[in-house]
């Protein structure tokens, strides 16, 4: 995730901001240097199905412009305004659009349209068939999370705690909900979940709130993290990962908070345990996997949340959310390496340098088990794990 403070607090150098935020992440309030790339004996490698470049990628912006996998096609956007639709099986272009806008968030989509947010805080709707612009509307402030839609309603969440619902046909504003967020926040945001009758939003104040899709009225709220400590850095409790939907429940985790399973209808807690992460958990073989804020990968048994193993050889390397592929987990890091871990014991079994500009967007798993990877420099590839000879 982008380790940076919210822009509205003023401009700091990337290095100083990085150190500030990581200092806040440390249990002893000291900045921890990332461990070197571990030397391993790789037994698993990557076979590339296809690869292409999407503009300038994140173009040195602290963004998470994650590609959107939509079955037969993949949509992707770059910070410098390139938007593409490509075949998921071969990477061949369906269409390409070069906008005269800087892109800050997206893409989100429904069956008809893609949704992006510009650096100038405009929500844009594009046709998913050819990329032509359908409409655009102004927003009150910047957005970092991809807009989400249920087909009739598209929802955006601003960095200052506003959740706004728009009609998908013409972009008419339908409702707005406002939450109080701390002055100091990590520069990350969880995309809202938009269902037919409910919207789930996660905030930098450590709360998850359910809103009615029709009017934006609150239904319930759940506190994932409670600010503690004397300084603003110590009191950070941001939720940076979109909650994971598991049937009628949500699994959510926050920074300096807890991992919890809650009832999606009532917001009642089913269980919780202490945890700290910027990303949603991953599920595989009945177990739970977390990319901890300090760079550890943690495996918990699904039945009782007992710790099964911890992999600490990637400490402070700003790893992404684990992707589950077969019997393996795959994470990226700030130097652009992909790391493969055994799901059974957490041992590192594979490694590859992907993008020298780093990897901030979590690896995604396609329906055929292949991996969709998007580097900060704009390189996008579909890879397959294979055993080394």
C-alpha atoms as a printed R data frame, in Angstrom:
    type eleno elety resid chain resno       x       y       z
1   ATOM     1    CA   UNK     A     1   0.000   0.000   0.000
2   ATOM     2    CA   UNK     A     2   1.152   3.597  -0.438
3   ATOM     3    CA   UNK     A     3   2.986   4.538   2.747
4   ATOM     4    CA   UNK     A     4   2.267   8.242   2.627
5   ATOM     5    CA   UNK     A     5   0.261  10.727   4.620
6   ATOM     6    CA   UNK     A     6  -2.912  12.302   3.304
7   ATOM     7    CA   UNK     A     7  -2.263  15.107   0.815
8   ATOM     8    CA   UNK     A     8  -4.529  17.585   2.604
9   ATOM     9    CA   UNK     A     9  -2.011  17.754   5.455
10  ATOM    10    CA   UNK     A    10   0.571  19.483   3.295
11  ATOM    11    CA   UNK     A    11   3.459  18.441   1.105
12  ATOM    12    CA   UNK     A    12   6.405  16.510   2.506
13  ATOM    13    CA   UNK     A    13   9.190  14.774   0.642
14  ATOM    14    CA   UNK     A    14   8.574  11.118  -0.199
15  ATOM    15    CA   UNK     A    15  11.499  10.011   1.935
16  ATOM    16    CA   UNK     A    16  10.514  11.966   5.026
17  ATOM    17    CA   UNK     A    17   6.887  10.889   4.743
18  ATOM    18    CA   UNK     A    18   7.865   7.257   4.273
19  ATOM    19    CA   UNK     A    19   9.983   7.387   7.415
20  ATOM    20    CA   UNK     A    20   7.264   9.112   9.392
21  ATOM    21    CA   UNK     A    21   4.614   6.557   8.542
22  ATOM    22    CA   UNK     A    22   6.815   3.535   9.031
23  ATOM    23    CA   UNK     A    23   7.990   4.970  12.341
24  ATOM    24    CA   UNK     A    24   4.359   5.059  13.366
25  ATOM    25    CA   UNK     A    25   3.988   1.429  12.296
26  ATOM    26    CA   UNK     A    26   6.813   0.217  14.496
27  ATOM    27    CA   UNK     A    27   6.018  -1.033  17.956
28  ATOM    28    CA   UNK     A    28   8.981   0.850  19.402
29  ATOM    29    CA   UNK     A    29   8.434   4.048  17.376
30  ATOM    30    CA   UNK     A    30  11.664   3.640  15.428
31  ATOM    31    CA   UNK     A    31  12.060   3.426  11.676
32  ATOM    32    CA   UNK     A    32  12.881  -0.085  10.558
33  ATOM    33    CA   UNK     A    33  15.022  -0.605   7.464
34  ATOM    34    CA   UNK     A    34  13.625  -3.151   4.989
35  ATOM    35    CA   UNK     A    35  15.462  -6.438   5.127
36  ATOM    36    CA   UNK     A    36  17.508  -7.271   2.006
37  ATOM    37    CA   UNK     A    37  15.952  -9.486  -0.627
38  ATOM    38    CA   UNK     A    38  16.250 -12.957   0.904
39  ATOM    39    CA   UNK     A    39  18.447 -15.471  -0.863
40  ATOM    40    CA   UNK     A    40  16.455 -18.627  -1.517
41  ATOM    41    CA   UNK     A    41  16.641 -21.875  -3.440
42  ATOM    42    CA   UNK     A    42  13.692 -21.476  -5.774
43  ATOM    43    CA   UNK     A    43  11.609 -24.528  -6.551
44  ATOM    44    CA   UNK     A    44   8.770 -22.544  -8.164
45  ATOM    45    CA   UNK     A    45   9.070 -20.129 -11.084
46  ATOM    46    CA   UNK     A    46   6.892 -17.929 -13.285
47  ATOM    47    CA   UNK     A    47   5.819 -18.620 -16.864
48  ATOM    48    CA   UNK     A    48   4.590 -15.508 -18.678
49  ATOM    49    CA   UNK     A    49   1.390 -15.790 -20.731
50  ATOM    50    CA   UNK     A    50   1.525 -12.185 -21.935
51  ATOM    51    CA   UNK     A    51   2.808  -8.749 -20.975
52  ATOM    52    CA   UNK     A    52   2.194  -5.126 -21.972
53  ATOM    53    CA   UNK     A    53   2.685  -1.550 -20.745
54  ATOM    54    CA   UNK     A    54  -0.159   0.665 -19.526
55  ATOM    55    CA   UNK     A    55   1.022   4.250 -19.967
56  ATOM    56    CA   UNK     A    56   3.387   5.386 -17.247
57  ATOM    57    CA   UNK     A    57   1.717   3.242 -14.597
58  ATOM    58    CA   UNK     A    58   1.561   5.095 -11.297
59  ATOM    59    CA   UNK     A    59   4.042   7.686 -12.623
60  ATOM    60    CA   UNK     A    60   5.659   8.304  -9.204
61  ATOM    61    CA   UNK     A    61   2.258   8.989  -7.626
62  ATOM    62    CA   UNK     A    62   1.398   7.099  -4.421
63  ATOM    63    CA   UNK     A    63  -1.644   5.442  -5.963
64  ATOM    64    CA   UNK     A    64  -3.212   1.981  -6.291
65  ATOM    65    CA   UNK     A    65  -4.644   1.845  -9.796
66  ATOM    66    CA   UNK     A    66  -5.476  -1.843  -9.690
67  ATOM    67    CA   UNK     A    67  -6.551  -3.520 -12.953
68  ATOM    68    CA   UNK     A    68 -10.128  -4.781 -13.038
69  ATOM    69    CA   UNK     A    69 -10.608  -8.398 -14.099
70  ATOM    70    CA   UNK     A    70 -14.026  -8.860 -15.694
71  ATOM    71    CA   UNK     A    71 -14.005 -12.400 -17.041
72  ATOM    72    CA   UNK     A    72 -13.046 -12.190 -20.726
73  ATOM    73    CA   UNK     A    73 -11.435  -8.765 -20.464
74  ATOM    74    CA   UNK     A    74  -9.169  -6.810 -18.146
75  ATOM    75    CA   UNK     A    75  -9.488  -3.036 -17.734
76  ATOM    76    CA   UNK     A    76  -6.516  -1.000 -16.558
77  ATOM    77    CA   UNK     A    77  -5.608   2.659 -16.173
78  ATOM    78    CA   UNK     A    78  -2.444   4.674 -15.642
79  ATOM    79    CA   UNK     A    79  -1.871   7.924 -13.784
80  ATOM    80    CA   UNK     A    80  -1.122   9.755 -17.044
81  ATOM    81    CA   UNK     A    81  -4.598   9.005 -18.437
82  ATOM    82    CA   UNK     A    82  -4.194   5.822 -20.478
83  ATOM    83    CA   UNK     A    83  -7.160   3.435 -20.155
84  ATOM    84    CA   UNK     A    84  -7.151   0.039 -21.876
85  ATOM    85    CA   UNK     A    85  -9.390  -2.963 -22.324
86  ATOM    86    CA   UNK     A    86  -7.483  -6.139 -23.198
87  ATOM    87    CA   UNK     A    87  -8.340  -9.798 -23.650
88  ATOM    88    CA   UNK     A    88  -7.670 -11.719 -20.440
89  ATOM    89    CA   UNK     A    89  -6.380 -14.776 -22.282
90  ATOM    90    CA   UNK     A    90  -3.957 -13.067 -24.679
91  ATOM    91    CA   UNK     A    91  -3.484  -9.427 -23.639
92  ATOM    92    CA   UNK     A    92  -4.562  -8.137 -27.050
93  ATOM    93    CA   UNK     A    93  -6.164  -4.689 -27.054
94  ATOM    94    CA   UNK     A    94  -9.941  -4.460 -27.360
95  ATOM    95    CA   UNK     A    95  -9.715  -0.683 -27.163
96  ATOM    96    CA   UNK     A    96  -7.415   2.031 -25.828
97  ATOM    97    CA   UNK     A    97  -8.290   5.529 -24.649
98  ATOM    98    CA   UNK     A    98  -5.864   8.369 -23.862
99  ATOM    99    CA   UNK     A    99  -7.609  10.879 -21.603
100 ATOM   100    CA   UNK     A   100  -6.520  14.479 -21.182
101 ATOM   101    CA   UNK     A   101  -6.687  13.910 -17.425
102 ATOM   102    CA   UNK     A   102  -4.476  12.642 -14.641
103 ATOM   103    CA   UNK     A   103  -6.104   9.584 -13.056
104 ATOM   104    CA   UNK     A   104  -6.139   9.121  -9.275
105 ATOM   105    CA   UNK     A   105  -8.588   6.237  -8.764
106 ATOM   106    CA   UNK     A   106 -10.130   3.366 -10.685
107 ATOM   107    CA   UNK     A   107 -11.162   1.600 -12.664
108 ATOM   108    CA   UNK     A   108 -14.411   0.395 -11.192
109 ATOM   109    CA   UNK     A   109 -17.152  -0.995 -13.416
110 ATOM   110    CA   UNK     A   110 -20.586  -2.427 -13.930
111 ATOM   111    CA   UNK     A   111 -22.013  -4.184 -16.993
112 ATOM   112    CA   UNK     A   112 -22.164  -0.974 -19.059
113 ATOM   113    CA   UNK     A   113 -19.551   1.465 -17.834
114 ATOM   114    CA   UNK     A   114 -16.130   2.027 -16.322
115 ATOM   115    CA   UNK     A   115 -15.616   4.605 -13.587
116 ATOM   116    CA   UNK     A   116 -12.470   6.631 -12.919
117 ATOM   117    CA   UNK     A   117 -11.638   9.637 -10.755
118 ATOM   118    CA   UNK     A   118  -9.244  12.321 -11.970
119 ATOM   119    CA   UNK     A   119  -6.603  14.238 -10.072
120 ATOM   120    CA   UNK     A   120  -8.923  17.272 -10.360
121 ATOM   121    CA   UNK     A   121 -11.605  15.321  -8.464
122 ATOM   122    CA   UNK     A   122 -13.939  14.515 -11.330
123 ATOM   123    CA   UNK     A   123 -15.825  11.237 -11.579
124 ATOM   124    CA   UNK     A   124 -15.813   9.991 -15.193
125 ATOM   125    CA   UNK     A   125 -18.006   7.289 -16.711
126 ATOM   126    CA   UNK     A   126 -16.701   5.561 -19.859
127 ATOM   127    CA   UNK     A   127 -18.421   3.012 -22.066
128 ATOM   128    CA   UNK     A   128 -17.013  -0.443 -21.374
129 ATOM   129    CA   UNK     A   129 -17.484  -1.308 -25.059
130 ATOM   130    CA   UNK     A   130 -15.273   1.371 -26.628
131 ATOM   131    CA   UNK     A   131 -14.041   3.746 -23.897
132 ATOM   132    CA   UNK     A   132 -16.137   6.686 -25.070
133 ATOM   133    CA   UNK     A   133 -17.063   9.173 -22.351
134 ATOM   134    CA   UNK     A   134 -20.666   8.988 -21.122
135 ATOM   135    CA   UNK     A   135 -20.552  11.736 -18.475
136 ATOM   136    CA   UNK     A   136 -18.428  13.379 -15.811
137 ATOM   137    CA   UNK     A   137 -19.244  15.187 -12.560
138 ATOM   138    CA   UNK     A   138 -17.219  17.180 -10.035
139 ATOM   139    CA   UNK     A   139 -16.460  15.832  -6.573
140 ATOM   140    CA   UNK     A   140 -15.783  17.874  -3.415
141 ATOM   141    CA   UNK     A   141 -12.245  16.530  -2.903
142 ATOM   142    CA   UNK     A   142  -9.801  13.827  -4.016
143 ATOM   143    CA   UNK     A   143 -10.578  10.127  -4.191
144 ATOM   144    CA   UNK     A   144  -8.018   7.312  -3.922
145 ATOM   145    CA   UNK     A   145 -10.285   4.244  -3.904
146 ATOM   146    CA   UNK     A   146 -11.839   2.874  -7.090
147 ATOM   147    CA   UNK     A   147 -15.516   3.831  -7.554
148 ATOM   148    CA   UNK     A   148 -17.901   0.884  -7.226
149 ATOM   149    CA   UNK     A   149 -21.265   0.250  -8.882
150 ATOM   150    CA   UNK     A   150 -24.236  -2.115  -8.703
151 ATOM   151    CA   UNK     A   151 -25.460  -1.078 -12.155
152 ATOM   152    CA   UNK     A   152 -27.868   1.669 -11.100
153 ATOM   153    CA   UNK     A   153 -25.752   3.321  -8.372
154 ATOM   154    CA   UNK     A   154 -22.068   4.252  -8.458
155 ATOM   155    CA   UNK     A   155 -20.412   5.161  -5.154
156 ATOM   156    CA   UNK     A   156 -17.216   7.092  -4.482
157 ATOM   157    CA   UNK     A   157 -15.466   7.643  -1.159
158 ATOM   158    CA   UNK     A   158 -13.375  10.796  -0.689
159 ATOM   159    CA   UNK     A   159 -10.279  11.114   1.460
160 ATOM   160    CA   UNK     A   160 -12.076  13.432   3.882
161 ATOM   161    CA   UNK     A   161 -14.700  10.820   4.804
162 ATOM   162    CA   UNK     A   162 -17.554  11.494   2.400
163 ATOM   163    CA   UNK     A   163 -19.399   8.648   0.685
164 ATOM   164    CA   UNK     A   164 -21.407   9.856  -2.311
165 ATOM   165    CA   UNK     A   165 -23.887   7.946  -4.448
166 ATOM   166    CA   UNK     A   166 -24.573   8.871  -8.102
167 ATOM   167    CA   UNK     A   167 -27.056   7.651 -10.675
168 ATOM   168    CA   UNK     A   168 -25.168   5.640 -13.311
169 ATOM   169    CA   UNK     A   169 -27.211   6.945 -16.255
170 ATOM   170    CA   UNK     A   170 -26.421  10.653 -16.078
171 ATOM   171    CA   UNK     A   171 -24.200  11.102 -13.034
172 ATOM   172    CA   UNK     A   172 -26.877  12.810 -10.939
173 ATOM   173    CA   UNK     A   173 -25.958  12.968  -7.243
174 ATOM   174    CA   UNK     A   174 -28.450  10.952  -5.205
175 ATOM   175    CA   UNK     A   175 -27.119  11.106  -1.646
176 ATOM   176    CA   UNK     A   176 -24.099  11.830   0.533
177 ATOM   177    CA   UNK     A   177 -22.920  10.498   3.884
178 ATOM   178    CA   UNK     A   178 -20.190  12.205   5.911
179 ATOM   179    CA   UNK     A   179 -17.982  10.586   8.543
180 ATOM   180    CA   UNK     A   180 -15.433  12.285  10.763
181 ATOM   181    CA   UNK     A   181 -11.897  11.157   9.999
182 ATOM   182    CA   UNK     A   182  -8.641  11.995  11.799
183 ATOM   183    CA   UNK     A   183  -6.460  14.891  10.699
184 ATOM   184    CA   UNK     A   184  -3.575  12.503  10.102
185 ATOM   185    CA   UNK     A   185  -4.263   9.410   7.961
186 ATOM   186    CA   UNK     A   186  -2.277   6.939   5.934
187 ATOM   187    CA   UNK     A   187  -2.585   7.710   2.224
188 ATOM   188    CA   UNK     A   188  -4.679   4.681   1.368
189 ATOM   189    CA   UNK     A   189  -8.357   3.940   1.067
190 ATOM   190    CA   UNK     A   190 -10.628   0.914   0.978
191 ATOM   191    CA   UNK     A   191 -13.050   0.817  -1.930
192 ATOM   192    CA   UNK     A   192 -16.696   0.677  -0.822
193 ATOM   193    CA   UNK     A   193 -18.746  -2.484  -1.309
194 ATOM   194    CA   UNK     A   194 -21.927  -1.750  -3.258
195 ATOM   195    CA   UNK     A   195 -24.760  -4.282  -3.180
196 ATOM   196    CA   UNK     A   196 -28.326  -4.090  -4.353
197 ATOM   197    CA   UNK     A   197 -29.631  -2.564  -1.128
198 ATOM   198    CA   UNK     A   198 -26.590  -1.852   1.037
199 ATOM   199    CA   UNK     A   199 -23.247  -0.050   0.787
200 ATOM   200    CA   UNK     A   200 -20.337  -0.937   3.087
201 ATOM   201    CA   UNK     A   201 -17.748   1.801   3.635
202 ATOM   202    CA   UNK     A   202 -14.510   1.637   5.650
203 ATOM   203    CA   UNK     A   203 -12.930   4.742   7.135
204 ATOM   204    CA   UNK     A   204  -9.644   6.105   8.444
205 ATOM   205    CA   UNK     A   205 -11.279   6.434  11.884
206 ATOM   206    CA   UNK     A   206 -11.230   2.624  12.166
207 ATOM   207    CA   UNK     A   207 -14.943   2.109  11.581
208 ATOM   208    CA   UNK     A   208 -16.917   0.097   9.061
209 ATOM   209    CA   UNK     A   209 -20.370   1.524   8.335
210 ATOM   210    CA   UNK     A   210 -23.305   0.034   6.423
211 ATOM   211    CA   UNK     A   211 -25.497   2.493   4.487
212 ATOM   212    CA   UNK     A   212 -28.729   1.965   2.584
213 ATOM   213    CA   UNK     A   213 -28.117   2.024  -1.164
214 ATOM   214    CA   UNK     A   214 -31.353   3.935  -1.716
215 ATOM   215    CA   UNK     A   215 -30.644   6.945   0.511
216 ATOM   216    CA   UNK     A   216 -27.234   6.579   2.168
217 ATOM   217    CA   UNK     A   217 -28.718   6.332   5.648
218 ATOM   218    CA   UNK     A   218 -26.598   4.462   8.210
219 ATOM   219    CA   UNK     A   219 -27.781   0.991   9.215
220 ATOM   220    CA   UNK     A   220 -24.989  -0.166  11.543
221 ATOM   221    CA   UNK     A   221 -21.343   0.533  12.352
222 ATOM   222    CA   UNK     A   222 -18.491  -1.576  13.693
223 ATOM   223    CA   UNK     A   223 -15.247  -0.378  15.255
224 ATOM   224    CA   UNK     A   224 -12.204  -2.231  13.910
225 ATOM   225    CA   UNK     A   225  -9.656  -0.022  15.631
226 ATOM   226    CA   UNK     A   226  -9.793   2.466  18.489
227 ATOM   227    CA   UNK     A   227  -7.221   5.292  18.486
228 ATOM   228    CA   UNK     A   228  -4.770   4.998  21.374
229 ATOM   229    CA   UNK     A   229  -1.580   6.779  22.354
230 ATOM   230    CA   UNK     A   230  -0.395  10.351  22.773
231 ATOM   231    CA   UNK     A   231   0.655  11.249  19.228
232 ATOM   232    CA   UNK     A   232  -1.344  11.349  16.007
233 ATOM   233    CA   UNK     A   233   0.954   8.700  14.540
234 ATOM   234    CA   UNK     A   234   0.298   6.364  17.457
235 ATOM   235    CA   UNK     A   235  -3.432   6.923  17.016
236 ATOM   236    CA   UNK     A   236  -3.588   5.873  13.357
237 ATOM   237    CA   UNK     A   237  -6.258   3.177  12.881
238 ATOM   238    CA   UNK     A   238  -6.889   3.331   9.133
239 ATOM   239    CA   UNK     A   239  -8.724   0.573   7.295
240 ATOM   240    CA   UNK     A   240  -6.870   0.341   3.989
241 ATOM   241    CA   UNK     A   241  -8.329  -2.890   2.608
242 ATOM   242    CA   UNK     A   242 -11.853  -3.477   1.357
243 ATOM   243    CA   UNK     A   243 -13.607  -6.021   3.626
244 ATOM   244    CA   UNK     A   244 -13.784  -9.583   2.341
245 ATOM   245    CA   UNK     A   245 -17.326 -10.905   1.797
246 ATOM   246    CA   UNK     A   246 -17.851 -14.460   3.040
247 ATOM   247    CA   UNK     A   247 -21.480 -15.503   2.473
248 ATOM   248    CA   UNK     A   248 -23.443 -13.447   5.029
249 ATOM   249    CA   UNK     A   249 -20.384 -12.122   6.858
250 ATOM   250    CA   UNK     A   250 -17.548  -9.628   6.358
251 ATOM   251    CA   UNK     A   251 -13.927 -10.197   7.320
252 ATOM   252    CA   UNK     A   252 -12.126  -6.934   7.965
253 ATOM   253    CA   UNK     A   253  -8.771  -5.864   9.365
254 ATOM   254    CA   UNK     A   254  -7.302  -2.486  10.232
255 ATOM   255    CA   UNK     A   255  -3.975  -0.932  11.013
256 ATOM   256    CA   UNK     A   256  -3.202  -1.105  14.758
257 ATOM   257    CA   UNK     A   257  -6.621  -2.692  15.248
258 ATOM   258    CA   UNK     A   258  -8.026  -6.173  14.889
259 ATOM   259    CA   UNK     A   259  -9.034  -8.851  12.451
260 ATOM   260    CA   UNK     A   260 -12.743  -9.505  12.782
261 ATOM   261    CA   UNK     A   261 -15.641 -11.409  11.273
262 ATOM   262    CA   UNK     A   262 -18.926  -9.531  11.450
263 ATOM   263    CA   UNK     A   263 -22.500 -10.222  10.372
264 ATOM   264    CA   UNK     A   264 -23.165  -8.287   7.158
265 ATOM   265    CA   UNK     A   265 -26.831  -7.712   8.060
266 ATOM   266    CA   UNK     A   266 -26.426  -6.441  11.612
267 ATOM   267    CA   UNK     A   267 -22.754  -5.514  12.084
268 ATOM   268    CA   UNK     A   268 -22.559  -7.810  15.105
269 ATOM   269    CA   UNK     A   269 -19.141  -9.265  15.832
270 ATOM   270    CA   UNK     A   270 -18.818 -13.028  15.345
271 ATOM   271    CA   UNK     A   271 -15.173 -13.170  16.453
272 ATOM   272    CA   UNK     A   272 -12.067 -10.958  16.519
273 ATOM   273    CA   UNK     A   273  -8.386 -11.040  17.371
274 ATOM   274    CA   UNK     A   274  -5.628  -8.429  17.513
275 ATOM   275    CA   UNK     A   275  -3.976  -7.665  14.152
276 ATOM   276    CA   UNK     A   276  -2.438  -4.847  12.124
277 ATOM   277    CA   UNK     A   277  -2.556  -4.760   8.335
278 ATOM   278    CA   UNK     A   278  -3.157  -2.359   5.460
279 ATOM   279    CA   UNK     A   279  -4.812  -5.038   3.323
280 ATOM   280    CA   UNK     A   280  -7.817  -7.309   3.510
281 ATOM   281    CA   UNK     A   281  -7.053 -10.901   4.540
282 ATOM   282    CA   UNK     A   282  -6.815 -13.751   2.037
283 ATOM   283    CA   UNK     A   283  -8.429 -17.180   2.415
284 ATOM   284    CA   UNK     A   284  -6.982 -20.490   1.243
285 ATOM   285    CA   UNK     A   285  -7.430 -24.129   2.240
286 ATOM   286    CA   UNK     A   286  -9.689 -23.008   5.087
287 ATOM   287    CA   UNK     A   287  -7.013 -20.780   6.622
288 ATOM   288    CA   UNK     A   288  -6.520 -17.010   6.844
289 ATOM   289    CA   UNK     A   289  -3.431 -15.201   5.547
290 ATOM   290    CA   UNK     A   290  -2.418 -11.647   6.435
291 ATOM   291    CA   UNK     A   291   0.244  -9.276   5.179
292 ATOM   292    CA   UNK     A   292   1.052  -7.638   8.513
293 ATOM   293    CA   UNK     A   293   1.919  -3.948   8.619
294 ATOM   294    CA   UNK     A   294   5.539  -4.769   9.490
295 ATOM   295    CA   UNK     A   295   5.969  -7.019   6.437
296 ATOM   296    CA   UNK     A   296   5.439 -10.377   8.120
297 ATOM   297    CA   UNK     A   297   3.161 -12.872   6.389
298 ATOM   298    CA   UNK     A   298   0.961 -14.545   9.010
299 ATOM   299    CA   UNK     A   299  -1.106 -17.724   8.653
300 ATOM   300    CA   UNK     A   300  -4.045 -18.342  10.988
301 ATOM   301    CA   UNK     A   301  -6.131 -21.508  11.227
302 ATOM   302    CA   UNK     A   302  -9.626 -20.685  10.045
303 ATOM   303    CA   UNK     A   303 -11.454 -22.722  12.682
304 ATOM   304    CA   UNK     A   304  -9.981 -21.035  15.755
305 ATOM   305    CA   UNK     A   305  -7.629 -18.295  14.405
306 ATOM   306    CA   UNK     A   306  -4.642 -19.987  16.032
307 ATOM   307    CA   UNK     A   307  -1.345 -18.860  14.550
308 ATOM   308    CA   UNK     A   308   0.063 -21.545  12.267
309 ATOM   309    CA   UNK     A   309   3.236 -19.842  11.070
310 ATOM   310    CA   UNK     A   310   4.879 -16.447  10.545
311 ATOM   311    CA   UNK     A   311   7.248 -15.624   7.681
312 ATOM   312    CA   UNK     A   312   9.485 -12.712   8.728
313 ATOM   313    CA   UNK     A   313  12.078 -12.747   5.935
314 ATOM   314    CA   UNK     A   314  10.205  -9.958   4.105
315 ATOM   315    CA   UNK     A   315  10.051  -7.581   7.086
316 ATOM   316    CA   UNK     A   316   9.426  -3.915   6.198
317 ATOM   317    CA   UNK     A   317   9.508  -4.609   2.456
318 ATOM   318    CA   UNK     A   318   6.004  -3.086   2.084
319 ATOM   319    CA   UNK     A   319   4.519  -6.325   0.804
320 ATOM   320    CA   UNK     A   320   1.155  -6.538  -0.887
321 ATOM   321    CA   UNK     A   321  -1.876  -8.595   0.093
322 ATOM   322    CA   UNK     A   322  -1.174 -12.323  -0.422
323 ATOM   323    CA   UNK     A   323  -2.700 -13.874  -3.520
324 ATOM   324    CA   UNK     A   324  -3.712 -17.521  -3.161
325 ATOM   325    CA   UNK     A   325  -2.757 -19.721  -6.117
326 ATOM   326    CA   UNK     A   326  -2.960 -23.478  -5.624
327 ATOM   327    CA   UNK     A   327  -0.745 -24.390  -2.675
328 ATOM   328    CA   UNK     A   328   1.118 -21.078  -2.762
329 ATOM   329    CA   UNK     A   329   0.878 -17.445  -1.723
330 ATOM   330    CA   UNK     A   330   2.288 -14.667  -3.906
331 ATOM   331    CA   UNK     A   331   3.165 -11.152  -2.696
332 ATOM   332    CA   UNK     A   332   4.903  -8.195  -4.319
333 ATOM   333    CA   UNK     A   333   7.182  -5.666  -2.630
334 ATOM   334    CA   UNK     A   334   8.416  -2.080  -2.897
335 ATOM   335    CA   UNK     A   335  11.456  -3.036  -4.981
336 ATOM   336    CA   UNK     A   336   9.333  -4.849  -7.544
337 ATOM   337    CA   UNK     A   337  10.023  -8.442  -6.520
338 ATOM   338    CA   UNK     A   338   7.427 -11.189  -6.549
339 ATOM   339    CA   UNK     A   339   7.807 -13.707  -3.726
340 ATOM   340    CA   UNK     A   340   6.207 -17.171  -3.607
341 ATOM   341    CA   UNK     A   341   5.496 -18.775  -0.234
342 ATOM   342    CA   UNK     A   342   4.428 -22.291   0.590
343 ATOM   343    CA   UNK     A   343   0.934 -22.137   2.051
344 ATOM   344    CA   UNK     A   344   1.767 -25.077   4.292
345 ATOM   345    CA   UNK     A   345   4.661 -23.618   6.283
346 ATOM   346    CA   UNK     A   346   5.357 -20.129   4.895
347 ATOM   347    CA   UNK     A   347   8.757 -21.040   3.448
348 ATOM   348    CA   UNK     A   348   9.947 -18.924   0.498
349 ATOM   349    CA   UNK     A   349   9.996 -21.150  -2.574
350 ATOM   350    CA   UNK     A   350  10.087 -18.680  -5.492
351 ATOM   351    CA   UNK     A   351  11.252 -15.183  -6.382
352 ATOM   352    CA   UNK     A   352  11.375 -12.954  -9.457
353 ATOM   353    CA   UNK     A   353  12.107  -9.276 -10.178
354 ATOM   354    CA   UNK     A   354   9.051  -7.898 -12.012
355 ATOM   355    CA   UNK     A   355   9.158  -4.080 -12.081
356 ATOM   356    CA   UNK     A   356  12.094  -1.953 -10.917
357 ATOM   357    CA   UNK     A   357   9.644   0.795  -9.936
358 ATOM   358    CA   UNK     A   358   8.051  -1.512  -7.360
359 ATOM   359    CA   UNK     A   359   4.747  -3.301  -6.900
360 ATOM   360    CA   UNK     A   360   2.023  -1.629  -4.863
361 ATOM   361    CA   UNK     A   361  -1.107  -3.204  -6.354
362 ATOM   362    CA   UNK     A   362  -1.862  -6.658  -4.917
363 ATOM   363    CA   UNK     A   363  -1.499  -9.597  -7.289
364 ATOM   364    CA   UNK     A   364  -4.864 -10.899  -8.519
365 ATOM   365    CA   UNK     A   365  -5.799 -14.504  -9.280
366 ATOM   366    CA   UNK     A   366  -7.762 -15.145 -12.477
367 ATOM   367    CA   UNK     A   367 -10.412 -17.850 -12.813
368 ATOM   368    CA   UNK     A   368  -7.902 -20.218 -14.447
369 ATOM   369    CA   UNK     A   369  -5.457 -19.775 -11.553
370 ATOM   370    CA   UNK     A   370  -3.069 -17.484 -13.437
371 ATOM   371    CA   UNK     A   371  -1.755 -14.324 -11.784
372 ATOM   372    CA   UNK     A   372  -2.458 -10.759 -12.912
373 ATOM   373    CA   UNK     A   373   0.414  -8.464 -11.884
374 ATOM   374    CA   UNK     A   374   0.585  -4.669 -12.358
375 ATOM   375    CA   UNK     A   375   3.802  -2.872 -11.462
376 ATOM   376    CA   UNK     A   376   4.208   0.760 -10.485
377 ATOM   377    CA   UNK     A   377   5.975   1.517 -13.773
378 ATOM   378    CA   UNK     A   378   2.994   0.372 -15.870
379 ATOM   379    CA   UNK     A   379   4.074  -3.181 -16.698
380 ATOM   380    CA   UNK     A   380   1.076  -5.533 -16.625
381 ATOM   381    CA   UNK     A   381   1.445  -9.292 -17.085
382 ATOM   382    CA   UNK     A   382  -0.416 -12.535 -16.660
383 ATOM   383    CA   UNK     A   383   1.877 -15.165 -15.130
384 ATOM   384    CA   UNK     A   384   1.534 -18.822 -14.260
385 ATOM   385    CA   UNK     A   385   3.324 -20.598 -11.422
386 ATOM   386    CA   UNK     A   386   5.256 -23.678 -12.436
387 ATOM   387    CA   UNK     A   387   7.617 -26.097 -10.740
388 ATOM   388    CA   UNK     A   388  11.289 -25.661 -11.616
389 ATOM   389    CA   UNK     A   389  12.998 -28.593 -13.274
